[in-house]
């Protein structure tokens, strides 16, 4: 009889344990026993973030796929970040999804422009929508005017009910166009029955944009029905997801996690327990109102009604100086408009820029704005900003210099940087000048919320 080494038996029983555990997990998931995995999620030797991710995913799955004969309804806000808004992008369409016992009952996409016609024109738009967009009332398509997704989700539901929508929602999901790109990168290109061409990769967004802006005219489709093909596109993508291999499903899982941490997917649930786990994982898109040290959050609102954000590249430069009598900060944003000619997608860029800074800050000076600076308080922060215009093919820098509150000192200094939904790959430079004149300088690319510690270490939030 052949003899095996102790290393062989350790490997054999390790692989056997993994395979048996995987099979058991599959059976538990198939039978809807999601809560079984909550305890392992708390004790597995993984990072704190991964543990929070696991618990949040399991909590969502248990709630959404629960077999209790209850129909749950979700509002999906499709946010086009090529026309950036504070919450992610212009809401050109929205979807309603109904699920019961883990099965998809209904999925329908609606044109927000059509729906907004049902909403009474009684709500005055926030500054400077009326002046720049030339609209007299605020409605669903522009409802995501806050960088805080819970605020936007509630406002979207208010407008939906004002339009006699007829549904009550168990959850609201915000999705930017970049999610479509990441999903199609894994599923491969899809065809939509009854419509020309295929949709795949980064070009899918522009192909879809062309179809709903111009292509429908050549096909004899009524303007009110021009976005109906998005229903079919969504179903085609879902069908592709169902047929993915195990390896590709894991890639999709990784892509979805990245989209969640980048705020390309934002979640709002009425259920308090699920909402807390989503908040712990950082997927609710909320602005941190408990942070007491230094911070900044950049918020652009493209109010030019063009899809110019695809062509506009940004960079941030932040300097905080403790060598002065009072701590002073300077924030500069540089816009590089890479498009050189106007067409049906792009024109001169026009944004209402806001910088969220610690409460108690006050403005010293501003440069590069096309309007007088404006001030406000929101989400526990002070807001400073103004209108910025960037012509085609040019570069523009706008800056704000402001005094920080005395509560922020160099002794225990930390900087929290929150990312606006819908923006990616933003070069950032941070310089901290200490009381003795020494400096800490950090350069990085902003893809998600980060925190700069007093040691100069940068950690993901």
C-alpha positions as CSV (number, residue, x, y, z in Angstrom):
1,X,0.0,0.0,0.0
2,X,1.4,3.4,-1.0
3,X,2.3,5.7,1.8
4,X,1.8,9.5,1.7
5,X,3.7,12.2,3.6
6,X,2.1,14.3,6.3
7,X,2.2,17.3,3.9
8,X,0.0,15.4,1.5
9,X,-2.6,14.6,4.2
10,X,-2.6,18.2,5.4
11,X,-3.2,19.4,1.8
12,X,-5.8,16.7,1.1
13,X,-7.9,17.4,4.2
14,X,-7.5,21.2,3.6
15,X,-8.9,20.9,0.0
16,X,-11.6,18.5,1.2
17,X,-12.7,20.9,3.9
18,X,-12.8,23.8,1.4
19,X,-14.8,21.9,-1.2
20,X,-17.3,20.5,1.4
21,X,-17.7,24.0,3.0
22,X,-18.3,25.5,-0.5
23,X,-20.9,22.9,-1.2
24,X,-22.6,23.4,2.1
25,X,-22.6,27.2,1.6
26,X,-24.1,26.7,-1.8
27,X,-27.0,24.6,-0.3
28,X,-27.5,27.2,2.5
29,X,-27.7,30.1,0.0
30,X,-30.0,28.2,-2.3
31,X,-32.3,27.5,0.6
32,X,-32.3,31.2,1.6
33,X,-30.3,30.7,4.9
34,X,-28.3,33.8,4.5
35,X,-28.0,34.5,8.3
36,X,-25.9,31.4,8.8
37,X,-23.0,33.4,7.4
38,X,-23.3,36.4,9.6
39,X,-21.2,34.8,12.5
40,X,-18.3,33.7,10.2
41,X,-18.3,37.2,8.7
42,X,-17.5,38.5,12.2
43,X,-14.7,36.2,13.0
44,X,-12.9,35.3,9.7
45,X,-9.3,36.5,9.4
46,X,-10.0,39.2,6.8
47,X,-9.7,43.0,6.9
48,X,-12.3,45.0,8.7
49,X,-13.6,46.4,5.4
50,X,-14.0,42.9,3.9
51,X,-15.9,41.8,7.1
52,X,-18.2,44.8,6.8
53,X,-18.7,44.2,3.1
54,X,-19.6,40.5,3.8
55,X,-22.1,41.4,6.5
56,X,-23.7,44.1,4.4
57,X,-24.0,41.8,1.4
58,X,-25.5,39.0,3.5
59,X,-28.0,41.4,5.1
60,X,-29.1,42.8,1.8
61,X,-29.4,39.3,0.3
62,X,-31.4,38.1,3.3
63,X,-33.8,41.0,3.0
64,X,-34.2,41.1,-0.8
65,X,-34.4,37.4,-1.4
66,X,-36.4,36.4,1.7
67,X,-39.0,33.7,1.0
68,X,-41.9,35.2,2.9
69,X,-44.5,35.8,0.1
70,X,-43.9,39.6,0.5
71,X,-43.5,41.7,-2.7
72,X,-40.7,44.3,-2.3
73,X,-40.4,47.3,-4.6
74,X,-37.3,49.3,-5.3
75,X,-36.7,52.6,-7.1
76,X,-33.6,52.6,-9.3
77,X,-32.3,56.1,-10.2
78,X,-30.2,55.9,-13.4
79,X,-27.7,58.8,-13.0
80,X,-25.8,59.9,-16.1
81,X,-22.5,61.2,-14.8
82,X,-21.5,62.5,-18.2
83,X,-23.8,65.3,-17.1
84,X,-22.6,65.5,-13.5
85,X,-24.9,66.4,-10.6
86,X,-24.0,66.5,-6.9
87,X,-25.5,63.1,-6.3
88,X,-23.9,61.4,-9.3
89,X,-25.5,62.6,-12.6
90,X,-28.6,63.8,-14.4
91,X,-31.5,61.4,-13.8
92,X,-32.7,60.8,-17.3
93,X,-34.6,57.7,-16.5
94,X,-35.6,55.6,-13.5
95,X,-36.6,51.9,-13.0
96,X,-39.0,50.1,-10.7
97,X,-38.1,46.6,-9.7
98,X,-40.4,44.2,-7.9
99,X,-39.1,41.0,-6.2
100,X,-41.0,38.3,-4.3
101,X,-39.5,35.1,-2.7
102,X,-36.2,35.8,-4.4
103,X,-37.8,36.0,-7.9
104,X,-37.9,39.0,-10.2
105,X,-41.6,39.8,-10.8
106,X,-41.3,43.0,-12.8
107,X,-38.6,45.4,-14.1
108,X,-39.7,48.6,-15.9
109,X,-37.7,51.7,-17.0
110,X,-39.4,55.1,-17.3
111,X,-38.4,58.3,-19.0
112,X,-38.0,60.9,-16.3
113,X,-38.8,63.7,-18.7
114,X,-42.3,62.1,-19.3
115,X,-42.9,61.5,-15.6
116,X,-41.9,65.0,-14.6
117,X,-44.8,66.3,-16.7
118,X,-47.1,64.8,-14.1
119,X,-45.4,66.6,-11.2
120,X,-47.0,70.0,-10.3
121,X,-44.7,73.0,-10.9
122,X,-44.9,74.1,-7.3
123,X,-41.4,73.6,-5.9
124,X,-38.9,76.4,-6.5
125,X,-35.5,75.0,-7.8
126,X,-32.4,75.6,-5.6
127,X,-29.8,78.1,-6.7
128,X,-28.6,78.5,-9.5
129,X,-30.8,76.0,-11.4
130,X,-33.4,78.6,-12.3
131,X,-30.8,81.0,-13.7
132,X,-28.6,78.5,-15.5
133,X,-31.0,75.8,-16.6
134,X,-33.9,78.3,-17.2
135,X,-36.4,76.2,-15.3
136,X,-39.1,77.5,-13.0
137,X,-39.7,74.4,-10.9
138,X,-37.7,71.5,-9.3
139,X,-38.6,68.0,-10.3
140,X,-37.4,64.4,-10.2
141,X,-34.8,64.6,-12.9
142,X,-32.8,67.2,-10.9
143,X,-33.7,65.8,-7.4
144,X,-30.1,64.6,-6.6
145,X,-28.8,68.1,-5.8
146,X,-27.1,67.0,-2.6
147,X,-23.8,65.0,-2.3
148,X,-25.6,63.0,0.4
149,X,-27.5,60.0,-1.1
150,X,-30.1,59.5,1.8
151,X,-31.1,63.2,1.2
152,X,-31.4,62.6,-2.5
153,X,-33.3,59.3,-2.1
154,X,-35.9,60.9,0.1
155,X,-36.3,63.9,-2.2
156,X,-36.7,61.6,-5.3
157,X,-39.5,59.7,-3.5
158,X,-41.2,63.0,-2.6
159,X,-41.2,63.9,-6.3
160,X,-42.3,60.4,-7.3
161,X,-45.3,60.7,-5.0
162,X,-46.1,64.2,-6.2
163,X,-46.3,62.7,-9.7
164,X,-48.9,60.1,-8.4
165,X,-46.4,57.3,-9.0
166,X,-48.5,54.8,-7.1
167,X,-45.7,52.7,-5.5
168,X,-44.2,52.6,-2.0
169,X,-40.5,51.7,-2.0
170,X,-38.6,49.4,0.3
171,X,-35.4,50.7,-1.0
172,X,-33.9,53.2,-3.5
173,X,-30.7,52.6,-5.5
174,X,-28.6,55.2,-7.4
175,X,-26.6,53.9,-10.3
176,X,-24.2,55.9,-12.5
177,X,-23.5,55.0,-16.2
178,X,-20.1,53.7,-15.2
179,X,-21.8,50.6,-13.6
180,X,-23.1,49.7,-17.1
181,X,-19.6,49.9,-18.4
182,X,-18.1,47.7,-15.7
183,X,-20.9,45.1,-16.1
184,X,-20.6,45.0,-19.9
185,X,-16.9,44.6,-19.5
186,X,-17.6,41.2,-17.9
187,X,-20.7,40.0,-19.6
188,X,-19.5,41.1,-23.1
189,X,-21.4,43.1,-25.7
190,X,-25.2,42.7,-25.8
191,X,-27.7,43.2,-28.6
192,X,-31.1,44.7,-28.0
193,X,-33.9,43.0,-30.1
194,X,-35.5,45.5,-32.5
195,X,-32.6,48.0,-32.3
196,X,-29.5,48.3,-34.4
197,X,-25.9,47.6,-33.3
198,X,-24.4,46.1,-30.1
199,X,-23.7,47.7,-26.7
200,X,-20.4,46.9,-25.1
201,X,-17.5,48.5,-23.3
202,X,-17.1,52.2,-22.8
203,X,-18.7,53.0,-26.2
204,X,-22.0,51.5,-24.9
205,X,-22.9,54.7,-23.0
206,X,-22.4,56.9,-26.1
207,X,-24.2,54.4,-28.3
208,X,-27.1,54.4,-25.9
209,X,-27.0,58.2,-25.6
210,X,-27.1,58.5,-29.4
211,X,-30.1,56.1,-29.6
212,X,-32.2,58.1,-27.1
213,X,-31.1,61.6,-28.4
214,X,-31.0,61.1,-32.2
215,X,-31.3,57.5,-33.4
216,X,-34.9,57.2,-32.4
217,X,-35.9,59.8,-35.0
218,X,-34.5,57.7,-37.9
219,X,-36.4,54.7,-36.6
220,X,-39.8,56.4,-36.4
221,X,-40.0,56.1,-32.6
222,X,-42.1,58.6,-30.8
223,X,-40.1,60.9,-28.5
224,X,-42.1,59.8,-25.5
225,X,-41.0,56.2,-26.2
226,X,-37.4,56.9,-27.0
227,X,-36.1,55.4,-23.7
228,X,-38.2,52.2,-23.8
229,X,-35.3,50.3,-25.2
230,X,-33.5,50.6,-21.9
231,X,-36.0,48.1,-20.5
232,X,-34.8,45.5,-23.1
233,X,-31.2,46.4,-22.5
234,X,-31.5,45.9,-18.8
235,X,-33.1,42.5,-19.3
236,X,-30.4,41.5,-21.8
237,X,-27.7,42.3,-19.3
238,X,-29.5,40.3,-16.5
239,X,-29.7,37.3,-18.8
240,X,-26.0,37.5,-19.5
241,X,-25.3,37.7,-15.8
242,X,-27.3,34.5,-15.1
243,X,-25.2,32.6,-17.7
244,X,-21.8,33.7,-16.4
245,X,-19.2,31.2,-15.3
246,X,-18.3,31.0,-11.6
247,X,-15.0,32.8,-12.4
248,X,-16.8,35.6,-14.2
249,X,-19.4,35.9,-11.4
250,X,-16.6,36.5,-9.0
251,X,-15.2,39.2,-11.3
252,X,-18.7,40.8,-11.4
253,X,-18.8,40.6,-7.6
254,X,-15.5,42.4,-7.4
255,X,-16.6,45.0,-9.9
256,X,-19.8,45.6,-7.9
257,X,-17.8,46.1,-4.6
258,X,-15.6,48.6,-6.4
259,X,-18.6,50.5,-7.7
260,X,-20.2,50.5,-4.2
261,X,-17.0,51.9,-2.6
262,X,-16.7,54.5,-5.4
263,X,-20.3,55.6,-4.9
264,X,-21.3,54.6,-8.4
265,X,-23.8,52.4,-6.7
266,X,-25.6,54.0,-3.6
267,X,-28.1,52.2,-1.5
268,X,-31.0,53.4,0.7
269,X,-33.2,51.0,2.6
270,X,-36.2,51.6,4.9
271,X,-35.4,48.5,7.0
272,X,-33.3,49.9,9.9
273,X,-31.1,46.8,10.4
274,X,-30.2,46.6,6.7
275,X,-29.6,50.3,6.5
276,X,-27.2,50.2,9.4
277,X,-25.1,47.5,7.8
278,X,-25.0,49.4,4.5
279,X,-23.9,52.5,6.4
280,X,-21.2,50.5,8.2
281,X,-19.9,49.3,4.9
282,X,-19.9,52.8,3.5
283,X,-22.4,52.1,0.7
284,X,-25.2,54.5,1.6
285,X,-23.5,57.4,-0.1
286,X,-23.9,59.6,3.0
287,X,-21.7,62.5,4.0
288,X,-20.0,62.0,7.3
289,X,-21.5,64.5,9.7
290,X,-19.7,63.2,12.8
291,X,-16.1,64.0,11.7
292,X,-14.6,66.9,13.7
293,X,-11.2,67.4,12.2
294,X,-10.2,68.9,8.8
295,X,-12.1,67.8,5.7
296,X,-13.1,68.7,2.2
297,X,-15.7,67.5,-0.3
298,X,-15.7,68.9,-3.8
299,X,-19.2,69.0,-5.5
300,X,-19.7,70.0,-9.1
301,X,-23.2,70.5,-10.6
302,X,-23.1,70.6,-14.4
303,X,-25.8,73.1,-15.2
304,X,-25.0,73.5,-18.9
305,X,-27.4,70.7,-20.0
306,X,-24.6,69.0,-22.1
307,X,-22.8,65.7,-21.6
308,X,-19.5,67.5,-21.2
309,X,-18.2,65.8,-18.1
310,X,-16.8,62.9,-20.1
311,X,-14.4,65.4,-21.7
312,X,-13.6,67.5,-18.6
313,X,-10.6,66.3,-16.5
314,X,-10.1,67.6,-13.0
315,X,-7.3,67.8,-10.5
316,X,-7.3,69.1,-6.9
317,X,-4.6,70.9,-4.9
318,X,-5.0,71.4,-1.2
319,X,-2.6,73.2,1.2
320,X,-3.2,73.8,4.9
321,X,-0.8,76.2,6.7
322,X,-0.4,76.1,10.5
323,X,2.7,78.4,10.5
324,X,0.4,81.4,10.3
325,X,-1.3,83.1,13.2
326,X,-4.5,81.3,12.4
327,X,-4.6,78.0,10.4
328,X,-5.4,78.8,6.8
329,X,-6.3,76.5,3.9
330,X,-6.3,77.0,0.1
331,X,-8.1,74.7,-2.2
332,X,-7.6,74.9,-6.0
333,X,-9.5,72.9,-8.7
334,X,-8.2,72.8,-12.3
335,X,-10.6,71.9,-15.1
336,X,-9.1,70.8,-18.4
337,X,-11.8,70.7,-21.1
338,X,-10.3,68.3,-23.6
339,X,-13.1,68.6,-26.3
340,X,-12.3,71.3,-28.9
341,X,-15.5,71.4,-31.0
342,X,-19.2,71.6,-30.2
343,X,-21.4,68.7,-31.2
344,X,-24.6,67.1,-30.0
345,X,-22.9,65.9,-26.9
346,X,-20.6,68.6,-25.7
347,X,-20.2,72.4,-25.4
348,X,-18.6,74.9,-23.1
349,X,-18.6,73.7,-19.6
350,X,-20.6,75.4,-16.9
351,X,-20.7,74.2,-13.3
352,X,-22.0,75.3,-9.9
353,X,-19.0,74.4,-7.8
354,X,-19.3,73.9,-4.0
355,X,-16.6,73.0,-1.5
356,X,-17.8,71.5,1.8
357,X,-15.3,72.4,4.6
358,X,-15.4,72.3,8.4
359,X,-18.1,74.3,10.1
360,X,-16.7,77.6,11.4
361,X,-14.4,78.2,8.4
362,X,-14.6,81.6,6.8
363,X,-13.6,82.8,3.3
364,X,-10.5,85.0,2.8
365,X,-10.4,85.2,-1.0
366,X,-11.5,83.5,-4.2
367,X,-10.2,83.4,-7.8
368,X,-11.3,82.0,-11.1
369,X,-15.1,82.1,-10.6
370,X,-17.6,83.6,-13.0
371,X,-19.8,84.8,-10.1
372,X,-19.5,86.3,-6.7
373,X,-18.8,83.5,-4.1
374,X,-21.8,82.1,-2.3
375,X,-21.9,80.6,1.2
376,X,-24.1,78.2,3.1
377,X,-24.3,75.5,5.7
378,X,-25.4,72.0,4.9
379,X,-24.8,68.4,6.3
380,X,-22.9,69.8,9.3
381,X,-20.4,71.7,7.0
382,X,-19.8,75.1,5.7
383,X,-20.2,75.5,1.9
384,X,-18.2,77.9,-0.3
385,X,-18.5,78.1,-4.0
386,X,-19.6,79.8,-7.2
387,X,-20.1,79.4,-10.9
388,X,-17.2,78.2,-13.1
389,X,-17.2,78.4,-16.9
390,X,-14.6,76.5,-19.0
391,X,-14.7,77.1,-22.7
392,X,-14.0,74.2,-25.2
393,X,-10.3,73.3,-25.4
394,X,-9.2,75.4,-22.5
395,X,-8.0,75.0,-18.9
396,X,-9.3,76.9,-15.9
397,X,-8.3,77.0,-12.3
398,X,-10.6,78.2,-9.5
399,X,-9.4,78.6,-5.9
400,X,-10.7,79.4,-2.4
401,X,-8.5,80.5,0.5
402,X,-10.2,80.3,3.9
403,X,-9.4,80.3,7.6
404,X,-10.0,77.1,9.4
405,X,-11.7,77.0,12.9
406,X,-9.4,77.1,15.9
407,X,-10.5,73.6,16.9
408,X,-8.3,72.2,14.1
409,X,-4.7,72.2,15.1
410,X,-1.4,70.7,13.8
411,X,-1.0,68.7,17.0
412,X,-3.8,66.1,16.2
413,X,-4.3,66.9,12.5
414,X,-6.1,64.5,10.2
415,X,-7.8,65.2,6.9
416,X,-10.9,63.5,5.6
417,X,-11.5,63.6,1.9
418,X,-14.9,62.5,0.5
419,X,-15.4,61.8,-3.2
420,X,-18.3,63.1,-5.2
421,X,-20.3,60.2,-6.8
422,X,-19.8,60.0,-10.6
423,X,-16.2,61.2,-10.6
424,X,-13.1,59.0,-11.0
425,X,-9.3,59.1,-11.2
426,X,-8.9,62.6,-9.9
427,X,-5.2,63.6,-9.2
428,X,-4.9,65.1,-5.7
429,X,-2.0,66.9,-4.1
430,X,-2.1,67.7,-0.3
431,X,0.5,69.7,1.5
432,X,0.4,70.2,5.3
433,X,2.7,73.0,6.6
434,X,3.4,72.5,10.3
435,X,4.0,75.3,12.9
436,X,7.8,74.9,12.5
437,X,7.5,75.2,8.7
438,X,8.2,71.5,8.0
439,X,5.9,69.9,5.4
440,X,4.1,66.7,4.7
441,X,3.2,66.3,1.0
442,X,1.0,63.6,-0.4
443,X,0.0,62.9,-4.0
444,X,-2.5,60.3,-5.0
445,X,-5.5,59.5,-7.3
446,X,-8.9,59.8,-5.7
447,X,-11.2,56.9,-6.4
448,X,-13.1,56.7,-3.1
449,X,-13.2,58.4,0.3
450,X,-9.8,58.6,1.9
451,X,-8.3,59.9,5.2
452,X,-4.8,61.4,5.6
453,X,-3.4,60.7,9.0
454,X,-1.0,62.9,10.9
455,X,1.8,60.5,10.1
456,X,1.3,61.1,6.3
457,X,-0.3,57.7,5.9
458,X,-3.3,57.5,3.5
459,X,-6.1,55.0,4.3
460,X,-9.3,54.1,2.4
461,X,-12.6,54.9,4.1
